[in-house]
């Protein structure tokens, strides 16, 4: 990227893992503990982005006429983007 990213886009599984990561929690915690969970706002400030967007959508991957097979549209991926 030529310019710094200001938006972090994550799937729900990736955000769940990131918000519980001991190093993230310890960096955000005022007491230095590595237990707990980070908030979106605190993680955004730590990672120096203006916003973290979490995709939580489910999709039906079954063929027409078949039983519903729900899977997450967002996997464990992340995207860093620039929005003006």
PLY file of the C-alpha trace (Angstrom):
ply
format ascii 1.0
element vertex 84
property float x
property float y
property float z
element edge 83
property int vertex1
property int vertex2
end_header
0.00 0.00 0.00
1.17 3.48 -0.77
-0.90 4.96 2.06
-1.48 3.61 5.56
-4.61 1.55 6.08
-7.23 3.05 8.36
-9.83 0.24 8.42
-9.32 -3.34 9.56
-11.95 -5.82 8.33
-12.12 -9.21 10.07
-14.40 -12.22 10.10
-16.03 -13.13 13.41
-13.65 -16.09 14.07
-10.59 -13.89 13.50
-11.95 -11.12 15.76
-12.80 -13.63 18.51
-9.21 -14.92 18.46
-7.67 -11.44 18.29
-9.73 -9.98 21.13
-8.69 -12.81 23.49
-5.00 -12.91 22.48
-2.90 -12.48 25.64
-0.51 -9.92 24.11
-3.39 -7.76 22.83
-5.20 -7.92 26.17
-2.00 -7.13 28.11
-1.21 -4.15 25.86
-4.68 -2.69 26.40
-5.05 -3.52 30.10
-4.15 -0.78 32.57
-3.07 -3.41 35.11
-0.96 -5.37 32.62
-2.98 -8.56 32.98
-3.33 -10.86 29.98
-6.79 -12.10 31.02
-10.03 -10.76 29.57
-11.17 -9.43 26.21
-10.36 -6.35 24.17
-13.09 -4.05 22.87
-13.28 -2.96 19.24
-12.39 0.61 20.16
-9.42 -0.33 22.35
-8.04 -2.73 19.72
-8.47 -0.10 16.99
-6.48 2.43 19.05
-3.76 -0.15 19.74
-3.48 -1.10 16.05
-3.66 2.56 14.98
-6.69 2.22 12.72
-9.82 4.35 12.90
-12.24 1.44 12.78
-12.45 -2.34 13.00
-15.30 -3.91 11.04
-16.36 -7.45 11.93
-18.21 -9.55 9.35
-20.72 -11.89 10.94
-22.83 -12.98 7.98
-23.95 -16.57 7.42
-24.71 -17.97 3.96
-26.61 -21.04 2.79
-24.19 -23.14 0.74
-26.73 -25.86 -0.08
-27.94 -26.42 -3.63
-31.55 -25.42 -4.35
-33.97 -27.97 -2.92
-31.43 -29.42 -0.47
-31.32 -29.05 3.31
-29.88 -25.78 4.58
-26.10 -25.79 5.11
-25.10 -22.61 6.92
-21.48 -21.47 6.90
-19.85 -18.18 7.75
-19.31 -15.87 4.80
-16.18 -14.53 6.50
-13.52 -17.02 7.50
-10.45 -16.38 9.59
-9.21 -13.73 7.18
-8.43 -10.03 7.55
-8.20 -7.08 5.18
-6.51 -3.74 5.75
-8.04 -1.03 3.60
-7.92 2.73 3.18
-11.17 4.71 3.25
-11.21 8.49 2.83
0 1
1 2
2 3
3 4
4 5
5 6
6 7
7 8
8 9
9 10
10 11
11 12
12 13
13 14
14 15
15 16
16 17
17 18
18 19
19 20
20 21
21 22
22 23
23 24
24 25
25 26
26 27
27 28
28 29
29 30
30 31
31 32
32 33
33 34
34 35
35 36
36 37
37 38
38 39
39 40
40 41
41 42
42 43
43 44
44 45
45 46
46 47
47 48
48 49
49 50
50 51
51 52
52 53
53 54
54 55
55 56
56 57
57 58
58 59
59 60
60 61
61 62
62 63
63 64
64 65
65 66
66 67
67 68
68 69
69 70
70 71
71 72
72 73
73 74
74 75
75 76
76 77
77 78
78 79
79 80
80 81
81 82
82 83
